[in-house]
Amino acid sequence: MSLECSNILKRDAVFSAQGDISGRRSPKKVIGRGEGHYLFDVDGGAYLDFQLCNGAAPFGYANREHVLAAAEQAERLSAVSSEFITPERSQLAEALCLSFATAFGVPGRVHFAVGGAQAVDDALKICALRSGCRKVLAMEGGYHGRTIAASNLSASYRYRAGFGYDRISEPVPFPYCPRCPYGMQPRDCDLFCLSQVRRLFSSEASGLIDGEGGKEIGAIFVESVLGRGGHVAMPAGYLRGLRQIADDNGLLLIIDDIQMGLMRTGRMWTAEHAGIVPDIVLFGKAITNGMFPTSGFWARDDIASPENWPVGSSHATFSASPVGMALGLATMQMLDDATLPETIETSGRRLDEVLTALKGAHPFIHSVNRRGLALSLDICDPATGQPSPKLARDIVERAIAARFHHKGQRYGLITTHGGMHGQMVMLAPPYRVTEDEIGLFAGILEAVLSDLDAAR
């Protein structure tokens, strides 16, 4: 460790509160710059990044189109209170609404927020205004952010522990077939997990309805492809079933696409894979390629109309920031490339082949999951097949610490771990990942897994 790095860490330890996740890496990493699909620490260490700011920078670091868009906007209008309209705001709202209209065939409106968790809070607000209910159904394994409201919607108790607020959601099982919570097999289960959601509305015994048309639930709030829950895609039939349950019971269906929307799965919006029309869709992260915390929601026109979502329903000084809007427009222009969906799917299949080959060679890989360029490895104890969060963490830490030799440079690999049991090694590669980078990724991961095999 260099003197510069040591001094940075000393200052951080004294002057920075430690309540965030900057201490997740051990030892802590001090990143000095990013270029393309790589990060570089202050000591010159290089890392192939297959996580890209939690999926928020799919076009890579210092991407020229985004840098120019931000610089040109900052020179013209760097900031303005959100009580004013800018040309860029109206243009980005229109571009997003056209995208949703193409995907779902219905008109809608866009509301801008700052950061994913605020978009979640605002979606809960508009749901309450529409339905009169504050409570929602949500998925086991779901993650929606760390504000008070979003934490109480997310699945894990540790996000809520110690803050003294009641949960605002009722959890229902996420259909992850390789580890079915009911011990069933996809070939003959007939989506049994969906029948358990439907059952909640069959009588007042569930505690959600009163038997006379009254209900405590206003919406079904889901990630149709889990983010922190493990990069796992919901079967299309399950999402279609949730749409039907929502229709049958007068509920809104809200899709949280903050992490997986904007082409991560090979489609602009994850509900497209199931061919259903959601009532509300949340977006964020990738909309500015990670350069400004812009987020928001799209809702059907009858939901987001001024009558149902009046002036003052929400506010943030930096919502619809001129720079954020300009970055969003640059992103939408890049996503408009007709070749991008096939590029994402081709790269996803190639990476799937790599991971499936590794699964055949290493018995602690239980299963491989993929939807587009959202991938994960389910890591298990090879003796029992049970989830192994410790081994998943070990793979992630060994990968970033690797010094794999490639074309005159030594590289580590950035991934992350999560999942319902903490056992998933999760990947969010760049949209235009190269074959050379896939080869580098395969080499680093194979070396890490082989070392683990040798150590067992």
ROTOR-199832 format. One record per residue (C-alpha): residue number from 0; x, y, z. Coordinates in nm, 4 decimals. Each point is the difference from the previous one (the first is absolute). Example, Ala and Ser with C-alpha at 12.3 -4.5 7.8 and 13.67 -1.06 7.14 Angstrom:
REM residues 2
NODE   i       px       py       pz
NODE   0   1.2300  -0.4500   0.7800
NODE   1   0.1370   0.3440  -0.0660
//
This chain:
REM residues 456
NODE   i       px       py       pz
NODE   0   0.0000   0.0000   0.0000
NODE   1   0.1383   0.3388  -0.1007
NODE   2   0.0379   0.2941   0.2371
NODE   3  -0.2728   0.1837  -0.1947
NODE   4  -0.2465  -0.2863   0.0459
NODE   5   0.0892  -0.0351   0.3678
NODE   6  -0.0599   0.3720   0.0615
NODE   7  -0.3366  -0.0100  -0.1785
NODE   8  -0.1150  -0.2927   0.2132
NODE   9   0.1177   0.1695   0.3190
NODE  10  -0.1968   0.3161  -0.0825
NODE  11  -0.3047  -0.2069  -0.0849
NODE  12   0.0187  -0.1889   0.3292
NODE  13   0.0121   0.3248   0.2005
NODE  14  -0.2304   0.2342  -0.1898
NODE  15  -0.2533  -0.2197  -0.1835
NODE  16  -0.2948  -0.1664   0.1702
NODE  17   0.0139  -0.3722  -0.0643
NODE  18  -0.3710  -0.0753  -0.0362
NODE  19   0.0088  -0.0533  -0.3746
NODE  20   0.1432  -0.3045  -0.1768
NODE  21   0.3435   0.1442  -0.0836
NODE  22   0.1405  -0.2454   0.2529
NODE  23  -0.1481  -0.2982  -0.1817
NODE  24   0.3277  -0.0730  -0.1753
NODE  25   0.2734  -0.1296   0.2256
NODE  26   0.2428   0.1642  -0.0260
NODE  27  -0.1748   0.3146  -0.1213
NODE  28   0.0662   0.1008  -0.3576
NODE  29   0.0896   0.3575  -0.0977
NODE  30  -0.0937   0.0544  -0.3639
NODE  31   0.1753   0.2806  -0.1847
NODE  32  -0.1480  -0.0143  -0.3497
NODE  33  -0.2159  -0.1926  -0.2426
NODE  34   0.0321  -0.0472  -0.3737
NODE  35  -0.2249  -0.2075  -0.2204
NODE  36  -0.0766  -0.3247   0.1795
NODE  37   0.2893   0.0263   0.2458
NODE  38   0.0694   0.1613   0.3368
NODE  39   0.3454   0.0920   0.1296
NODE  40   0.0939   0.0435   0.3646
NODE  41   0.2343   0.2731   0.1216
NODE  42   0.2868  -0.2493   0.0070
NODE  43  -0.0447  -0.0805  -0.3686
NODE  44  -0.1876  -0.3276   0.0424
NODE  45  -0.2331  -0.0779  -0.2917
NODE  46  -0.3417  -0.1692   0.0250
NODE  47  -0.2337  -0.1291  -0.2674
NODE  48  -0.3368   0.1211   0.1286
NODE  49  -0.2866  -0.2425  -0.0522
NODE  50  -0.2200   0.1842   0.2478
NODE  51   0.0304   0.3560  -0.1351
NODE  52  -0.1295   0.2067   0.2906
NODE  53  -0.2730  -0.2550   0.0844
NODE  54  -0.1014  -0.0054  -0.3649
NODE  55  -0.0364   0.3784  -0.0176
NODE  56   0.2826   0.0545  -0.2554
NODE  57  -0.0705  -0.2545  -0.2758
NODE  58   0.1769   0.2117  -0.2632
NODE  59   0.3169   0.0160   0.2078
NODE  60   0.1942   0.2703   0.1792
NODE  61   0.0834   0.3370  -0.1582
NODE  62  -0.2223  -0.0892  -0.2935
NODE  63   0.0528   0.2787  -0.2524
NODE  64  -0.3672   0.0616  -0.0845
NODE  65  -0.0912   0.0417   0.3661
NODE  66   0.3019   0.2112   0.0891
NODE  67  -0.0747   0.2397  -0.2869
NODE  68  -0.3702   0.0144   0.0851
NODE  69   0.0766   0.0903   0.3624
NODE  70   0.2643   0.2582  -0.0924
NODE  71  -0.2124   0.1723  -0.2642
NODE  72  -0.3021   0.0124   0.2322
NODE  73   0.2069   0.1328   0.2909
NODE  74   0.1239   0.2867  -0.2173
NODE  75  -0.3525   0.0845  -0.1151
NODE  76  -0.1955  -0.0562   0.3261
NODE  77   0.1693  -0.1875   0.2819
NODE  78  -0.2793   0.0097   0.2588
NODE  79  -0.3464   0.1347   0.0580
NODE  80  -0.2661  -0.0627   0.2612
NODE  81  -0.2453  -0.2735  -0.0937
NODE  82  -0.2830   0.2557   0.0145
NODE  83   0.1110   0.0998  -0.3515
NODE  84  -0.0327  -0.1955  -0.3251
NODE  85   0.2995  -0.0495  -0.2286
NODE  86  -0.0008  -0.1096  -0.3643
NODE  87   0.2002  -0.3077   0.0945
NODE  88  -0.2604  -0.1087   0.2563
NODE  89  -0.2831   0.0073  -0.2529
NODE  90   0.2153  -0.1749  -0.2612
NODE  91   0.1041  -0.2830   0.2324
NODE  92  -0.3547  -0.0446   0.1303
NODE  93  -0.1207  -0.0287  -0.3592
NODE  94   0.2745  -0.2480  -0.0935
NODE  95  -0.0819  -0.2198   0.2990
NODE  96  -0.3749   0.0139  -0.0635
NODE  97   0.0551  -0.0972  -0.3633
NODE  98   0.2081  -0.2937   0.1200
NODE  99  -0.2766  -0.1141   0.2347
NODE 100  -0.2638   0.0520  -0.2689
NODE 101   0.2026  -0.2180  -0.2376
NODE 102   0.0367  -0.2680   0.2664
NODE 103  -0.3514   0.0013   0.1429
NODE 104  -0.2255   0.1812  -0.2458
NODE 105  -0.1572   0.2359   0.2531
NODE 106   0.0541   0.3708   0.0724
NODE 107   0.1621   0.1090   0.3242
NODE 108   0.1957   0.2683   0.1801
NODE 109   0.3441   0.0153   0.1571
NODE 110   0.0842   0.1352   0.3458
NODE 111   0.3665   0.0716   0.0774
NODE 112   0.1696  -0.0574   0.3360
NODE 113   0.3525  -0.0151   0.1444
NODE 114   0.1372  -0.3491   0.0596
NODE 115  -0.1833  -0.3302  -0.0145
NODE 116  -0.1265  -0.0038   0.3572
NODE 117  -0.1791   0.3327  -0.0436
NODE 118  -0.1663  -0.1326  -0.3144
NODE 119  -0.1225  -0.2948   0.2089
NODE 120  -0.1341   0.2362   0.2667
NODE 121  -0.1783   0.2072  -0.2640
NODE 122  -0.1517  -0.3110  -0.1589
NODE 123  -0.1342  -0.1016   0.3412
NODE 124  -0.1490   0.3489   0.0330
NODE 125  -0.1783  -0.0078  -0.3325
NODE 126  -0.1235  -0.3508   0.0756
NODE 127  -0.1473   0.1199   0.3309
NODE 128  -0.1682   0.2962  -0.1712
NODE 129  -0.1473  -0.2285  -0.2623
NODE 130  -0.1056  -0.2937   0.2171
NODE 131  -0.0403   0.1440   0.3482
NODE 132   0.2314  -0.2758   0.1310
NODE 133   0.3557   0.0411   0.1283
NODE 134   0.0814  -0.3704   0.0065
NODE 135   0.1175  -0.2115  -0.2962
NODE 136   0.0968  -0.3548  -0.0841
NODE 137   0.3721  -0.0361  -0.0687
NODE 138   0.2370  -0.2803  -0.0903
NODE 139   0.2261  -0.2031   0.2236
NODE 140   0.3515   0.0899  -0.1134
NODE 141  -0.1082   0.3428  -0.1236
NODE 142   0.2156   0.3068   0.0558
NODE 143  -0.1346   0.3527  -0.0466
NODE 144   0.2414   0.2307   0.1825
NODE 145   0.0959   0.1296   0.3450
NODE 146  -0.2290   0.2919   0.0825
NODE 147  -0.2448  -0.0724   0.2826
NODE 148  -0.2826  -0.0846  -0.2397
NODE 149   0.2130  -0.1925  -0.2488
NODE 150   0.1712  -0.1931   0.2811
NODE 151  -0.3387  -0.1061   0.1300
NODE 152  -0.0932  -0.1207  -0.3467
NODE 153   0.3244  -0.1939  -0.0556
NODE 154   0.0076  -0.3633   0.1025
NODE 155   0.2905  -0.0168   0.2424
NODE 156  -0.0661   0.0792   0.3647
NODE 157   0.3524   0.1350   0.0451
NODE 158  -0.0917   0.3034  -0.2117
NODE 159  -0.2718   0.0863   0.2542
NODE 160   0.1513  -0.1246   0.3248
NODE 161   0.0440   0.2700   0.2623
NODE 162  -0.2009   0.2720  -0.1725
NODE 163  -0.3323  -0.0643   0.1740
NODE 164  -0.2402   0.0051  -0.2952
NODE 165  -0.2656  -0.2531  -0.0890
NODE 166   0.0279  -0.1877  -0.3256
NODE 167  -0.2195   0.1404  -0.2766
NODE 168   0.0009  -0.3136  -0.2142
NODE 169  -0.1123  -0.3607   0.0183
NODE 170   0.2603  -0.2375  -0.1479
NODE 171  -0.0849  -0.2696  -0.2522
NODE 172   0.2437  -0.2590  -0.1438
NODE 173   0.2144   0.0884  -0.2982
NODE 174  -0.0066  -0.2907  -0.2483
NODE 175   0.3673  -0.0991  -0.0107
NODE 176  -0.0410  -0.3503  -0.1361
NODE 177   0.3519  -0.1395   0.0751
NODE 178  -0.0780   0.0494   0.3712
NODE 179  -0.3800  -0.0223   0.0083
NODE 180  -0.1308   0.0997   0.3463
NODE 181  -0.2624  -0.2744  -0.0328
NODE 182   0.2425  -0.2717  -0.1125
NODE 183  -0.1681  -0.0414  -0.3387
NODE 184   0.1301  -0.0423  -0.3550
NODE 185  -0.0873   0.2389  -0.2864
NODE 186  -0.1112  -0.2823  -0.2293
NODE 187  -0.3003  -0.0906   0.2167
NODE 188  -0.0543   0.2786   0.2544
NODE 189  -0.2507   0.1932  -0.2156
NODE 190   0.1277   0.3222   0.1608
NODE 191  -0.1081  -0.1113   0.3456
NODE 192   0.1668   0.3119   0.1476
NODE 193  -0.2415   0.2167  -0.2018
NODE 194  -0.2965  -0.1871   0.1431
NODE 195   0.1254   0.0949   0.3467
NODE 196  -0.0187   0.3694  -0.0922
NODE 197  -0.3472  -0.0462  -0.1467
NODE 198  -0.1089  -0.1784   0.3176
NODE 199   0.0636   0.3160   0.2038
NODE 200  -0.3014   0.1590  -0.1687
NODE 201  -0.2308  -0.3013   0.0229
NODE 202  -0.1287   0.0731   0.3504
NODE 203   0.0421   0.2402   0.2887
NODE 204   0.1964  -0.2658   0.1882
NODE 205   0.3190   0.1385  -0.1592
NODE 206  -0.0513   0.3338   0.1760
NODE 207   0.0258   0.2018  -0.3214
NODE 208  -0.3695   0.0312  -0.0895
NODE 209  -0.3189   0.0342   0.2028
NODE 210  -0.2364  -0.2135  -0.2044
NODE 211  -0.2081   0.2983  -0.1123
NODE 212   0.2295   0.1493  -0.2604
NODE 213   0.2263   0.1878   0.2394
NODE 214   0.3722  -0.0667  -0.0120
NODE 215   0.3184   0.0993   0.1784
NODE 216   0.2199  -0.0396  -0.3086
NODE 217   0.0212   0.2638  -0.2726
NODE 218   0.2597  -0.1487  -0.2344
NODE 219   0.2309  -0.2858  -0.0864
NODE 220   0.3521   0.1440   0.0015
NODE 221   0.2637  -0.2163  -0.1683
NODE 222   0.3372  -0.0231  -0.1654
NODE 223  -0.0824  -0.2372  -0.2844
NODE 224   0.3764  -0.0582  -0.0202
NODE 225   0.1567   0.0140   0.3442
NODE 226   0.2927   0.2369   0.0466
NODE 227   0.1614  -0.0455   0.3418
NODE 228  -0.2099  -0.3153   0.0271
NODE 229   0.2295  -0.1794  -0.2409
NODE 230  -0.0547   0.1066  -0.3650
NODE 231  -0.2797  -0.2550  -0.0314
NODE 232  -0.2840   0.0371  -0.2516
NODE 233  -0.3614  -0.0667   0.0932
NODE 234  -0.1636  -0.2556  -0.2344
NODE 235  -0.2201   0.1749  -0.2544
NODE 236  -0.3048  -0.1995   0.1092
NODE 237   0.0418   0.1150   0.3590
NODE 238   0.0093   0.3682  -0.0970
NODE 239  -0.3011  -0.0481  -0.2257
NODE 240  -0.1757  -0.1635   0.2947
NODE 241   0.0794   0.2963   0.2255
NODE 242  -0.1484   0.2312  -0.2632
NODE 243  -0.3201  -0.2054   0.0073
NODE 244  -0.0125  -0.0031   0.3814
NODE 245   0.0431   0.3778   0.0026
NODE 246  -0.2808   0.0416  -0.2546
NODE 247  -0.2317  -0.2362   0.1859
NODE 248   0.0463   0.1850   0.3280
NODE 249   0.0261   0.3637  -0.1078
NODE 250   0.3728   0.0259   0.0762
NODE 251   0.2795   0.1867  -0.1749
NODE 252   0.2910  -0.2005  -0.1396
NODE 253   0.3245   0.1924   0.0601
NODE 254   0.3236  -0.1202  -0.1612
NODE 255   0.3271   0.1195   0.1545
NODE 256   0.2355   0.0185  -0.3003
NODE 257   0.2488   0.2329   0.1688
NODE 258   0.2804  -0.2528  -0.0295
NODE 259  -0.1161  -0.2211  -0.2880
NODE 260  -0.1762   0.2439  -0.2327
NODE 261   0.1477   0.1890  -0.2953
NODE 262   0.1192  -0.3078  -0.1906
NODE 263   0.1861  -0.1954   0.2702
NODE 264  -0.2125  -0.3054  -0.0812
NODE 265   0.0040   0.0556  -0.3771
NODE 266  -0.3321   0.1875   0.0053
NODE 267  -0.0558   0.3581   0.1074
NODE 268  -0.2374  -0.1056   0.2788
NODE 269  -0.0112  -0.3395   0.1705
NODE 270  -0.3792  -0.0398  -0.0251
NODE 271   0.0419  -0.0255  -0.3778
NODE 272   0.1329  -0.3541   0.0445
NODE 273  -0.3423  -0.1054   0.1324
NODE 274  -0.2059   0.2073  -0.2416
NODE 275  -0.1972   0.1758   0.2752
NODE 276  -0.0820   0.3663   0.0616
NODE 277   0.0988   0.1240   0.3477
NODE 278  -0.1710   0.2967   0.1623
NODE 279   0.3201   0.1635   0.1267
NODE 280   0.3666  -0.0602  -0.0916
NODE 281   0.2936   0.1410   0.1958
NODE 282   0.3258   0.0947  -0.1724
NODE 283   0.3379   0.1315   0.1158
NODE 284   0.3671  -0.1005   0.0168
NODE 285   0.0874  -0.0455  -0.3704
NODE 286  -0.2055   0.2995  -0.1176
NODE 287   0.3044   0.2277   0.0466
NODE 288   0.2644  -0.2731  -0.0393
NODE 289   0.0725   0.0446   0.3699
NODE 290   0.1072   0.3643  -0.0276
NODE 291  -0.2897   0.1718   0.1810
NODE 292  -0.2576  -0.1450   0.2453
NODE 293  -0.3056   0.0292  -0.2239
NODE 294  -0.2999  -0.2320   0.0338
NODE 295  -0.3762   0.0047  -0.0186
NODE 296  -0.3085  -0.1896  -0.0995
NODE 297  -0.2255  -0.0343  -0.3001
NODE 298  -0.3687  -0.0564   0.0684
NODE 299  -0.3020  -0.0445  -0.2181
NODE 300  -0.1578   0.3323  -0.0877
NODE 301  -0.3063  -0.0539   0.2192
NODE 302   0.2237  -0.0656   0.3014
NODE 303   0.2535   0.2815  -0.0472
NODE 304  -0.2498   0.2614  -0.1134
NODE 305   0.0025   0.3350   0.1882
NODE 306  -0.3303  -0.1005   0.1626
NODE 307   0.1571  -0.3039   0.1666
NODE 308   0.3578   0.1333   0.0369
NODE 309  -0.0462   0.3727   0.0669
NODE 310   0.2647   0.2700   0.0307
NODE 311   0.2005  -0.0416   0.3217
NODE 312  -0.0550  -0.3774   0.0340
NODE 313   0.3790  -0.0341   0.0040
NODE 314   0.3011   0.2274  -0.0231
NODE 315   0.3787  -0.0139  -0.0122
NODE 316   0.2252   0.2935  -0.0796
NODE 317   0.2104  -0.2061  -0.2397
NODE 318  -0.2774  -0.1934  -0.1751
NODE 319   0.0034   0.0573  -0.3768
NODE 320   0.3413   0.1665   0.0357
NODE 321   0.1157   0.1465  -0.3345
NODE 322   0.3190  -0.2081   0.0062
NODE 323  -0.1897  -0.3168   0.0901
NODE 324  -0.2499   0.0616  -0.2777
NODE 325   0.2753   0.0582  -0.2568
NODE 326   0.1706  -0.3223   0.1054
NODE 327  -0.3311  -0.1835  -0.0244
NODE 328  -0.0505   0.1246  -0.3551
NODE 329   0.3476  -0.1247  -0.0936
NODE 330  -0.0858  -0.3398   0.1456
NODE 331  -0.3321  -0.0220  -0.1843
NODE 332   0.1767   0.0828  -0.3273
NODE 333   0.2506  -0.2805   0.0591
NODE 334  -0.2755  -0.2446   0.0929
NODE 335  -0.1772   0.0845  -0.3259
NODE 336   0.2629  -0.2000  -0.1905
NODE 337  -0.1956  -0.2791  -0.1721
NODE 338   0.2989  -0.2367   0.0264
NODE 339   0.0278   0.0245   0.3789
NODE 340  -0.2561  -0.2673   0.1046
NODE 341   0.1685  -0.2643  -0.2156
NODE 342   0.3445   0.1127   0.1171
NODE 343  -0.1115  -0.0419   0.3629
NODE 344  -0.1572  -0.3396  -0.0645
NODE 345   0.3021  -0.1283  -0.1932
NODE 346   0.2407   0.1087   0.2751
NODE 347  -0.2336  -0.1438   0.2621
NODE 348  -0.0052  -0.3388  -0.1723
NODE 349   0.3782   0.0041  -0.0300
NODE 350   0.0402   0.0711   0.3714
NODE 351  -0.2606  -0.2653   0.0795
NODE 352   0.2148  -0.2514  -0.1883
NODE 353   0.3036   0.1023   0.2050
NODE 354  -0.1860  -0.0305   0.3299
NODE 355  -0.1649  -0.3295  -0.0947
NODE 356   0.3425  -0.1462  -0.0839
NODE 357   0.1283   0.1169   0.3384
NODE 358  -0.3022  -0.1602   0.1668
NODE 359   0.0938  -0.3318  -0.1584
NODE 360   0.3525   0.0282   0.1396
NODE 361  -0.0758   0.1285   0.3511
NODE 362  -0.2587  -0.1831   0.2141
NODE 363  -0.0652   0.2984   0.2269
NODE 364  -0.1843   0.1760  -0.2858
NODE 365  -0.3597  -0.1110   0.0536
NODE 366  -0.1559   0.1815  -0.2973
NODE 367   0.0517   0.2778  -0.2540
NODE 368  -0.2627   0.2729  -0.0433
NODE 369  -0.0306   0.2438  -0.2901
NODE 370  -0.2395   0.2460  -0.1558
NODE 371   0.1765   0.2097  -0.2636
NODE 372   0.3122   0.1399   0.1671
NODE 373  -0.1188  -0.0589   0.3561
NODE 374   0.1775  -0.3161   0.1152
NODE 375   0.0742  -0.1843   0.3215
NODE 376   0.1605  -0.3119   0.1406
NODE 377  -0.1844  -0.1780   0.2809
NODE 378   0.2772  -0.1228   0.2308
NODE 379  -0.0533  -0.3002   0.2254
NODE 380   0.1705  -0.2367   0.2375
NODE 381   0.0828  -0.2819  -0.2434
NODE 382  -0.0573  -0.2637   0.2681
NODE 383  -0.3568   0.1082   0.0774
NODE 384  -0.1108   0.2250  -0.2870
NODE 385  -0.1036   0.2596   0.2575
NODE 386   0.0708   0.3710  -0.0620
NODE 387   0.3472   0.1143   0.1037
NODE 388   0.0161   0.3759   0.0570
NODE 389   0.3496  -0.0334   0.1438
NODE 390   0.1322  -0.1603  -0.3162
NODE 391  -0.1756   0.2600  -0.2185
NODE 392   0.1647   0.2806   0.1977
NODE 393   0.3344  -0.1777  -0.0285
NODE 394  -0.0309  -0.0187  -0.3796
NODE 395  -0.0812   0.3723  -0.0244
NODE 396   0.2899   0.1031   0.2255
NODE 397   0.2497  -0.2319  -0.1683
NODE 398  -0.1052   0.1319  -0.3403
NODE 399   0.0609   0.3640   0.0852
NODE 400   0.3319  -0.0916   0.1635
NODE 401   0.1116  -0.2037  -0.3035
NODE 402   0.2992   0.1089  -0.2005
NODE 403  -0.0721  -0.1831  -0.3237
NODE 404   0.2558   0.0682  -0.2724
NODE 405  -0.1493   0.1141  -0.3314
NODE 406   0.1730   0.1930  -0.2793
NODE 407   0.2713   0.1455   0.2199
NODE 408  -0.2318   0.1073   0.2834
NODE 409  -0.1270  -0.1722   0.3130
NODE 410  -0.3719   0.0118   0.0692
NODE 411  -0.2480  -0.0643   0.2742
NODE 412  -0.3703  -0.0544  -0.0639
NODE 413  -0.2858   0.1956   0.1570
NODE 414  -0.3187  -0.1957   0.0718
NODE 415  -0.2368   0.0005   0.2969
NODE 416  -0.1941  -0.2478   0.2119
NODE 417  -0.3573  -0.0043   0.1215
NODE 418  -0.3076  -0.2134  -0.0486
NODE 419  -0.2663  -0.1315   0.2329
NODE 420   0.2586  -0.1936   0.1994
NODE 421   0.2975   0.2221  -0.0850
NODE 422   0.1288  -0.2830  -0.2203
NODE 423  -0.0090   0.1653  -0.3420
NODE 424   0.3027   0.1341  -0.1859
NODE 425  -0.1625   0.2636  -0.2204
NODE 426   0.1125   0.1561  -0.3267
NODE 427  -0.1173   0.3104  -0.1866
NODE 428   0.2443   0.0187  -0.2938
NODE 429   0.0201   0.2963  -0.2385
NODE 430  -0.2489   0.0090  -0.2861
NODE 431   0.2813   0.0008  -0.2549
NODE 432   0.2328  -0.2440   0.1714
NODE 433   0.2705  -0.1190  -0.2394
NODE 434   0.1060  -0.3562  -0.0739
NODE 435   0.3420   0.0852   0.1455
NODE 436  -0.1658   0.1138   0.3236
NODE 437  -0.2089  -0.3167   0.0134
NODE 438   0.3223  -0.1980  -0.0356
NODE 439   0.1647   0.2010   0.2778
NODE 440  -0.3053  -0.0515   0.2221
NODE 441   0.0045  -0.3754  -0.0657
NODE 442   0.3709  -0.0214   0.0749
NODE 443  -0.0211   0.1855   0.3317
NODE 444  -0.3070  -0.1888   0.1209
NODE 445   0.1407  -0.3398  -0.0991
NODE 446   0.3228   0.0769   0.1878
NODE 447  -0.1958   0.1072   0.3108
NODE 448  -0.2249  -0.3075  -0.0056
NODE 449   0.2929  -0.2351  -0.0599
NODE 450   0.1835   0.1495   0.2978
NODE 451  -0.3095  -0.0579   0.2125
NODE 452  -0.0219  -0.3594  -0.1186
NODE 453   0.3645  -0.0539   0.0901
NODE 454  -0.0511   0.1536   0.3448
NODE 455  -0.2982  -0.2197   0.0893
//
